[in-house]
Amino acid sequence: MKDCNACGKCCIKYGGGQLAASSADLKLWASFRPDIDAYVSDGEIWFDPHSQSPLDRCPWLKVDPTSPSKYLCEIYFDRPEDCRAYPMTIADMLNDECEMLEPRDLKNLKQAEIDLKKIY
């Protein structure tokens, strides 16, 4: 299994209302990261701070200016729990066309699952 190459596929797919933040995340942001907390509405993430409309994608995902095919998370160290825990399974990675998977992983999914648990 390769290291994450910052392709952004998982962030783009799940960034539009499919992510949850833990109560610990919400408390942290409310206390120490008002810039992130501004995008929370009734305990849900990512909402426009002005209109309170749900956003189509995470507001913190930005194209890497040094490599336009890569993405950066502007809140990486304070990102939601769902993001920190992703990917949970090889099935998630297959579904999301994760570029971390290599041909050898696809040939032995059981070993790939073991390798994934070592990473996360």
N, C-alpha and C positions, 0 to 999 in steps of 0.2 A: 504494500500500500504506500502510495506517495504521500508526501506532505501536502497540506492544503496549498493550492496555487492561487488562491484569492480570485477565482473565476466569478464569484458572486451569485452563482446559480441558486444556492440555497437562500441567500438573503433576498434575492429578487422574488423567488417563488413564495416565500413565507412572510415577506415584509409588508403585505397589504392586509392587515387584519387577522392574520392566522397565527400570530404570536401572542403569548401570554407572559406577563411579568409576575414574579413571585411577590408576596407581601413584603419580603425583605428588600427586593429591588425597589418597590414603590416607596418604602420608608427611606431608603438610602437616597433616592432621587429627590424626594420631598425635602430632605434635610440638607443634602450636600450638592445636589446637581439640579438646580432649578431650571437649567436649560433643557434637561431631559424631561423633567417633571411637567414642563409646559406642554408636552405632547401626550400627556396622560389625561384621559377623561373617564371618570367613574371607575377607576381601577383598570381600564383597558388602554392598550397602546395601539397605535400611532394615530393621533388626531391632530388636525390643524389647530394651533393654539388660538387662532382668531375666530374661525368659523365653527370649530368643534366638529367639522366633517372628518370622517375617516380618510386617511391618506392611502393612496394606491401602493405605496412602498415605504420602507423605512426611511425616515428623513436623515439618518446618520450614515447611509451607504453612499459613498462618493466614488467616482471614477478616479483611479490612481493617475495623477498628472504625468507620472514618468512612464506609465504603461497603460494605454487606453483600453486594453483588453482585461485589465485587472481592476479590482475594487478595494477600497479601504473602508473600514468601520471607524467612524470618528469617535465612537464611544466604546471601543473594544474592551477596555478594562472595566467598564461599568455597564456592559451590554446585558440585556435581559437573560434570565435563567434559561429560557428556551434556546437562546443562541449559544450560551456556554455549553449546553448539554448536547448540541447537535454535532454530528449525527449519532443517533442512538443505535441504529441497526444498519446492517448491510442493505436490507430491504429499502430503508430510507434513502440510502445513497444511490441504489439502482433506480428508484423511482424519480429521483432528482437529477439523474445523469451526472452524479458527482465525478469530478475528474481525478479524485484521489484514487479511485479504483484502477487496478491494473489487470491485464489479462489473467495473470496467475490468481488473482483474487476471485475472478469469475469462475475459474476452473475448480476452486476449492472454497466454497462459500463458508463452510464451517471454520476453516482456518482463518479466513478473512474476518469473521466475527470475533474470533479470539484476538487477532491482531488489532482490531478496532478497540476492543476493551483495554488493551495495553496503552493505546494512545490517549484515550479519554478515561 
